[in-house]
């Protein structure tokens, strides 16, 4: 775009006659780069639906940069940034500020593409009557976004193919649409999503970050803050393909997860999680990354058929459920590392698994499994490998603690209440098993050599059994205090 005489090559409106500069819009130029300010929009009499693009000239039709696209009058502004054939409307744009001066007016993006970077603001206004403020057609930015994006609703796709270092605010919701970022989300970025609504469809991928890292989850990172004000509803997928950096957070604002939230490890934080509902899934590491999650994830409960898990990686951080777990609490395909914690403040009505039961995907407990309530009959605490850390139940355990390999010299199973279920160690027991309460109908079964200590704090029942299949080492002690 070289001068004002070539403006017809980059503006058209849905009018019978061509729009008139100085009447319908105004141009300005800085170093040959144009800006456009819309004077007229939909004023109730004439509908202006603007299409904007920039060429160097109408002969070569080479896309050029646009500085600002603005509309601030008492009009409704509907804009698309694209050439007539649908190609990118500009190589870069600084600002798209469609902010009508009257609250009763609205603005809307109906799609388009910027092939390069977007450095300034995108703002769309929703009218006081509830119209607009939305992106209704696919809008793509081929480069990085360093400015802030503030819209009311996305009902199509907003795709950023490069890095995101600005903020993105979706004030109401993403409605059967998508927000996607291809590369890094930096620590400067705050993504605030009012809600997600898949319009009743099953599992729509509505937020997708670091999608260029699909084949290499360590290529990019999510280092910003993601706020999900309505949680993750049952028809939504929030997918982070990169590493969750130490600066990153996902704030669920106390809302539930009914859909899917897969991560690829990292050291960030998931906070203020509500319930993980039936069929809701949270993977802090998802197959096949082989990553480690060393951050913290907190939820109020896990319902039956819901899951809080790693799969294909290890846990060096904390998974914390402040209520009951009746679904899957699972560390699969890797280890619960030293310093890692799986904590349930309430009761365990299902299972805590470390490992998969498959010899190729064993899992050792070097960290801590801590159940602060009771363990129900039929519930398991299971390690597919060694126990060198702690399994602790503060209440009564009517379920089973099963260690498929060794309990090492630092390994400890400690039941603070009564034991009505079993403690099984399939190989050597070189650590300690302590039951502060009564050993009832359960049994302690050591299939390898018992080279550690077994302590029963109270009594045993007539049906209780302590069974040492390979004998008791001369340094070991079995104590029954009553």
N, C-alpha and C positions, 0 to 999 in steps of 0.2 A: 504494500500500500504506500504510494509515494506522494499523493497529493489529494486534495479534496475532490478534484474532478473525477477520480476513479472510484468514488464511493458506491456507485451502482454495482460494482463487482463484489461488494461484500455485505450488502444489506438487501433484504427483500421482506415484504410484509404481505399478509393475506388480504390484499386490497385490489380493487379493479384497476386503480391507477398506481403508478410507482410512488413510493414514499418520498416526501419532499424534505430535503435538508433545511434546517432552520425552522421547520414547522412540525414535522413528525419526529425529528431527531436532530442532534447536533454532533459534528465531528470536532476532534482536536488532535493535534499531532505533536509528538516530541521526537526529534531526530528521525522523522519519517515513520514512526510507529503510531498507529491510530488508536484513539479511544472513541467510544460512542456512548452518547447519553440519550436515552429514549425520552422524548417528550410525551408522545401519545401511546396509549395502550388500548385496552378494551374499555371504552368510556360509556358503554351501554347503548351507544348508537352505531359506532363502527368498531369492528373487531380487528385489532392489530395482533397478529401472531408472527413475531419477528424471527427470522433466520439470519444468523450473523456468521460471516467468514472473512478472511483476509487473504488477498493475493498480492504479489508484487506488481502484477499488471494483468489485464484481462486476456493477454495473448499467451504467455507462458503458464499462467495460472498456478504459480508456485506459492504454496501456503506461507504465510508470514505471521509474525507475532501481533497480538493485540494487547494494549496496556490495560484498559479498563472497559468494562461493559456495565453501564449503570442505568437505573431508572428510578427516580425518586419523586415523581409527581403524584398527584391524586388520581392514579390510573391503575388498571390491572395489567401486569406485564407477563406475557407468555413468550419464552425465548428458547431457540434451539441454536447450538453452536456447531454448524456443519456446512459443508459445501453442498451445492445442489445435488451432487451425485452421492452424498452421504459421507464422503471422506472428511478428514479432520478439518475443522473450521479455522484452526490457528495452530502455529507451532508452540506457542505459549500464551498464557493469559495471566495478568497480575491479579485483577479483581473482577468478580461478578457480583455486583451489589444491586440487587433488585429490591429496593426498600421503599415502597410507596409511602408518601407523606400522610395518607389518611388510613386509619386503622380498618376502615371498611373495605379497603382494596387489598389485593393479593398479588403474588408473583409466583411463577412456575417455570421450571426447566423441563422441556419435553425431550431432552436427549442431546446427543452430539458427541464430539471428540476433540480433545486438545492433544496433539501428538507429543508435546514436551511437558515442561514443568508448569505448575500453578503455584505462584508465590504469594498471592494475597488472599483476600476473603471471598468466600461464596456465601451470600445471604439471600434467603427466600422468605418472604413474609406470608403468614397465614392471616386471612381476613378475620375481622371480628365475627363474621357470620360462619366461620369454619371452613372456608374454601382456600385452596392453594397452599403455598409454602412447601410445595412438593416437587420431587423429581419423578416424572411419569414415564420417561423413556430412558433407555440405556445411555448413560453419560460416562465417558471414559477419559482418563487422564493418563497419557502414555509415559510421563516422567514422574518426578517427585512432587510432593505437595508439602509446602512449608507454611502455608497460610491456614487459616481456620475456615471450616465449613460448618454452617449453621442453617439447618433446614428443619421443617416440621415433620415431613413424612417422605419415605422412599418407597415407591410402589413398583420400581423397576430395578436396575442395577447401577450402582455407583462403583466404578472400578478405578483404583489407583495402581498403576502397573509398576511404579517405582517405590521409593521410600515415603513414609509419612512421618513428618515431624511437627505438623500442626495439629490442632484439635478438630474433632468431628463431633458435632452435636446433632442428634436426631430427636427433636423435642417430643414428638408423640410416639411414633413407632416406624419400624420397617414392616410394610404390609405386602407379603408375598413378593418381596424384593430381596436385594442383596447389597451388602457393603463388602468389598474385597480389596485387600492390599497385597501386592505381589511380593514386596521385599521387606526391608526392616520397618518396624514401628519403633521410633526412638523414644527415649525417656522423656522427651519434651511433650509427647502427645498424650492427650486425654480424649478418650472416645466414650461419649455419654449417650447411651441408647435408652430412650423412653420406654420402648417395648418392642417385642417381636411377635409377629402374627403371620403364620403361614396360611391363613385363610382356610383352615380346615384340612389342608393337604398333609400327607404323612411325611414328616422329617424333611423339611426344606432347609437347605444350607443357606442361612441368612447372614451370617458373619463369617468371613474367611480371611485369615491373616497369614502372611508369609507363604502364599500359595506357590511361589516359584521354588520353594524348598521341598516340594513333595518327594523328590527322589533323594534329597539330602537334608534331613531335618536340622543339621548343624550349620547350614549355609547362612540363614538369617535368624534374627531374634525379634521377639516381641518384648520391648523394654518399657512401654508406656502403661497407662492406666485405662482399664476397660470397666465402665460402669453399666451394669445391666439392671435397670430400675424395675423391670418386671420379671427378672430371672430368665430362665430358659424354658419356654413353654413346650408342651408335648409335641408340637409340630415343627420345632426349630432345632437346627444344628449350629453351634458356635465352634468353629474349627480353627485351632492355632497350630500351624505346621512347623513353626520355628521353635527355638528354645525360649522359654519364659525366663527373662533375665531377672537378676536380683532386684532391679528397680521396678519391676512390673507388678501390677496388682489386677485382680479381677474381683470387683465388688458387686455382690449379688443383692445388696440392700435388704437382706432378710427374706428374699423371695426364693421360690422352689426351682428345682431342676426337674422338668418332666420330659425334656428332650435329651440331646446329646451334647456333651462338652468334652471333646478330646484335645489333649495337649501332648507335647513331645518332650516332657521333662523340663528341667531348669530349676531356678532357685527363687522364683517369685512367690506371690501370695494369692490364694483364693480366700476371700474373707466375707463374712456376713452371709454365708450360705444358709438357706432354709433347708427344707427336706429334699432329699433325692427321692422322688416319687417312684411308684411302680413303673417299670420300663424306662425310667430316667437313668442315664449313664454318665458318669464322670470318670474319664481316664486321665490321670496326671502324667502317665506315659502310655502311649498307644502303639501297638504293633505297626511296623517292625523296627522302631527307631533304635532300640538298645541303649537309650539314654537313662539318666538318673534324675529323679525329682528330689531336690534337696530343700525345697521351700516348705510352705505350710498351707494346708487346705482345711477349712472348717465348715461343717454342716451341722444342722440340728438333729437330723435322723436319716436313716436309710430304710425306706419301706421295702416290703416284700417285692421281689423282682427288680428292685433298683440296685445300682452298683456304684461303689466308690473303689477304684482299682488302679493298679498299674498293670500293663501287659506288654512284655517284651523289654522291660527295663527294671531298674532297681530303685529302692526307696531309701534315701538318706535324710529325708526331712520328716515332716509330721502330717499324718492324716488324722483328723480329730473330729469325732462325732459327739456332740454334746448331749444327745439323747440316746435312744435305742437304735440298734441295728437289727433289722429283720430281713435284709437283703444281702447282697454280696459285698464283703469287705476283703479285697483280694489283692495280693502282691504276687503277680505271676510272671514267670520267665526270668526272674532276677532275684536278688537278695534284699532282705531287710537289713540294711547296713548298720554298723555301729553308729549310734546317734540318731538313727531312724526310729520313728514311733508310730504305732497304730493304736489310737486311744479311743475307747468308748466310755463315755461318762455314765450311760444308762445300762440297760440289759442287752445281752447278746442272745438273739433268738434264731440266728442262722449260723454262719461260719466265718471265721477268719482264716484265710488260707495264705501261706507263703510258699510259692511253688505251684506246680500245675498237676502233680501226680504223674507226670511224664518224665522218664529218666533223662531226657534231653533238656529239660527245663526245670532243674531242681532249684529250690530256694532255701537259703540258710537264714536263720534268725540270729543276727549279731546285735540287733537293736532291742526294742521293747514292744511287746504286745501287752496292753494294760486294759482290762475290763473292770470298770469301777462298780458295776452292778452285778447281777447274777447271770449265769450261763444256763440256758434252758436245756432240757433233755433233747437230744438229737442235734444240738449245736456242736460244732467242732472248732478247736484251735489247732491248726495243722501246719507243720513245717515239713517240706519235702526233702530237706537236707539236715544240717546240724543245728543245734541250739547252743550258741555261745553267749547269748544275751539273756533276756528275762521274759518269761510268760507269767503275768500276774493277774489274778482274779480276786478282787476285794470282797465280793459276795460269795454266794454258794455256787458251786459248779456241778450241775447235773448233766453236763455234756462231756465231751472227750477232749483231752489234750494228747495229741499224737505227734511224736517226733520220729520221722522215718529213718534217720541216721543217728549220729551220736549226740549226747548231751555232754559237751566238753567241760573242762574243769571250771570254767567261768559261767557255764550255763545254769540257769535257775528256773524251776517251776515252783511258783508260790501261790497257794490257794489260801486266802485268809479266812474263808468261811468253811462250810462243810463240803465234802467231796462225795457226790452221789453218782458220778460218772467214772470214767477211766483215765488213767495216765499211762500211755503206751510209749515205750522207747524201743525202737526196733533193733538198735545196735548198742554200743557201749554207753553206760551211764556213769560219767566221771564227775558230774556236778552235784546238784542238790535238788531234791524234791521235798517240798514242805507243805503240809496241810495243817493249818492252825486249828481247824475245827475237827469234825468227826469224819472218818472214812466209813461211809455207809455201804450202799449196795455196790459201790464201784470197786475197781481193782487198780493196783499198781503193777504193771507188767514190764519187766526189763528182759529183753530177748538176748542181749549181749552181756558181757561181764559188768557187774555192778561194782564200780570203783569209787562211787560217791556215797552220799548220805541221804537217807529217807527218814523224815520226821513226821509223825502223826501227833498233833497237839492235844487231841482229846482221845476218844475211844474208837474202837473198830466195832463193826456189827458182825453178827454170826455169819453173814454172807460175804463179808469183806475178804479180799484176797490180795496178798503181796506175793508176786510170783517172779522168781529170779531164775530164768532158764539156764544161764551159763554160770551161776554161782555168785558168791559175794567175796570181794577182795578182802584181805586181812586188814586193810586200812579203813574199811567202810563201816558205817554204823547205821543200824535201823533202830529208831527210838519211837516207842508208843507211850505217851505220857500218862495214860490211864489204862 
